[in-house]
Amino acid sequence: MAWDPAQYGLFEAARARPGHDLMAALPPLKPATVVDLGCGAGKLTMALANRYSVAEVAGVDSSAAMLGRAALLDTRVAWQLGDIRHWRPAAPVHLLFSNAALQWVEGHGEIFPQLLSYVAPGGVMAVQMPRNFTSPSHALLRQVAADGPWAGLLEGRLREAPVHEPAQYYDWLVPGAAHVDVWETEYLHVLDGPDPVLEWTKATAMLPVLETLTGAMLADFIERYRAALAAAYPRRVDGRTLFPFRRLFIVATRA
Ligand SMILES: C[S@@+](CC[C@H](N)C(=O)[O-])C[C@H]1O[C@@H](n2cnc3c(N)ncnc32)[C@H](O)[C@@H]1O
């Protein structure tokens, strides 16, 4: 997909917060190797590199645009263009980290145990994924997509619920793990600006729409979706918008 680092960076602090919360939940570790899967523009990878300053750190992402932004940050990190589905480390990794990326990778039942198998004994796999696919931001997107002249073009392009129930991840990981900690947090992001939820989803959930529609049809779609979002997420007394956002966290220690 055509990831846009500038659009994604519009709400940088709110988007980064779960990643920092995931880092804060890591058990004490002195990893020799750290890999950030789906590292995007690399800000969290840099936070990992600063925290584990003696580790070899790599960031893997399939978007050249996102990695191009990351590469401007630091040359200590090995920025690698690659697809998580086919990624395999040369040697077991001590900390395998992934923030807001694995929800884009199909086949979780295979990918999660496989990724844990790449972690060294005693090492950690730490993952955060959104689990807000039934919230108005996503439900309205699917609703508008299904009801308009664009319906045929968009059929099958928007995913219903790519992230499963929390307990499912426990079941997938526990056979290879000494310990699996799974929890959810619902953030209440405080967003500035006009139509901030629209601007938020333009960088993520709306990408298939932005890639498929053009011209007047795209403008019509955006206006319908914008109006629906404005009704679902009204401005608060200070003019800002609250955006409830549930996220799933997993920290698994390899057996
Ligand atoms: C929402 S961004 C998160 C970026 C970063 N982890 C962060 O927290 O800021 C998702 C990233 O996952 C990457 N991604 C999605 N599917 C991928 C795949 N199959 N292989 C590698 N990267 C992928 C995208 O290119 C994008 O940069």
The ligand as a Tripos MOL2 file, in Angstrom:
@<TRIPOS>MOLECULE
LIG
   27    29     1     0     0
SMALL
NO_CHARGES

@<TRIPOS>ATOM
      1 C1          0.7940    1.9260   11.0520 C.3       1 LIG1
      2 S1          2.4320    1.8720   10.4600 S.3       1 LIG1
      3 C2          3.3670    1.6600   11.9800 C.3       1 LIG1
      4 C3          4.7920    2.0930   11.8410 C.3       1 LIG1
      5 C4          5.6270    2.0440   13.1260 C.3       1 LIG1
      6 N1          5.7260    0.7060   13.6580 N.3       1 LIG1
      7 C5          5.0560    2.9780   14.1600 C.2       1 LIG1
      8 O1          4.5510    2.5030   15.1860 O.co2     1 LIG1
      9 O2          5.1220    4.1880   13.9480 O.co2     1 LIG1
     10 C6          2.4610    0.2430    9.7690 C.3       1 LIG1
     11 C7          3.7350   -0.0750    9.0350 C.3       1 LIG1
     12 O3          3.7180   -1.4780    8.7520 O.3       1 LIG1
     13 C8          4.2950   -1.6670    7.4800 C.3       1 LIG1
     14 N2          3.8370   -2.9490    6.9450 N.ar      1 LIG1
     15 C9          2.5670   -3.3350    6.6940 C.ar      1 LIG1
     16 N3          2.5430   -4.5830    6.2150 N.ar      1 LIG1
     17 C10         3.8310   -5.0000    6.1470 C.ar      1 LIG1
     18 C11         4.4600   -6.1900    5.7310 C.ar      1 LIG1
     19 N4          3.7510   -7.2430    5.2760 N.pl3     1 LIG1
     20 N5          5.8080   -6.2600    5.7950 N.ar      1 LIG1
     21 C12         6.5450   -5.2150    6.2560 C.ar      1 LIG1
     22 N6          6.0010   -4.0580    6.6700 N.ar      1 LIG1
     23 C13         4.6600   -3.9530    6.6190 C.ar      1 LIG1
     24 C14         3.8320   -0.4810    6.6630 C.3       1 LIG1
     25 O4          4.6460   -0.2550    5.5490 O.3       1 LIG1
     26 C15         3.8900    0.6390    7.6950 C.3       1 LIG1
     27 O5          5.1100    1.3280    7.6710 O.3       1 LIG1
@<TRIPOS>BOND
     1     1     2 1
     2     2     3 1
     3     2    10 1
     4     3     4 1
     5     4     5 1
     6     5     6 1
     7     5     7 1
     8     7     8 2
     9     7     9 1
    10    10    11 1
    11    11    12 1
    12    11    26 1
    13    12    13 1
    14    13    14 1
    15    13    24 1
    16    14    15 ar
    17    14    23 ar
    18    15    16 ar
    19    16    17 ar
    20    17    18 ar
    21    17    23 ar
    22    18    19 1
    23    18    20 ar
    24    20    21 ar
    25    21    22 ar
    26    22    23 ar
    27    24    25 1
    28    24    26 1
    29    26    27 1
@<TRIPOS>SUBSTRUCTURE
     1 LIG1         1 GROUP 0 **** ****
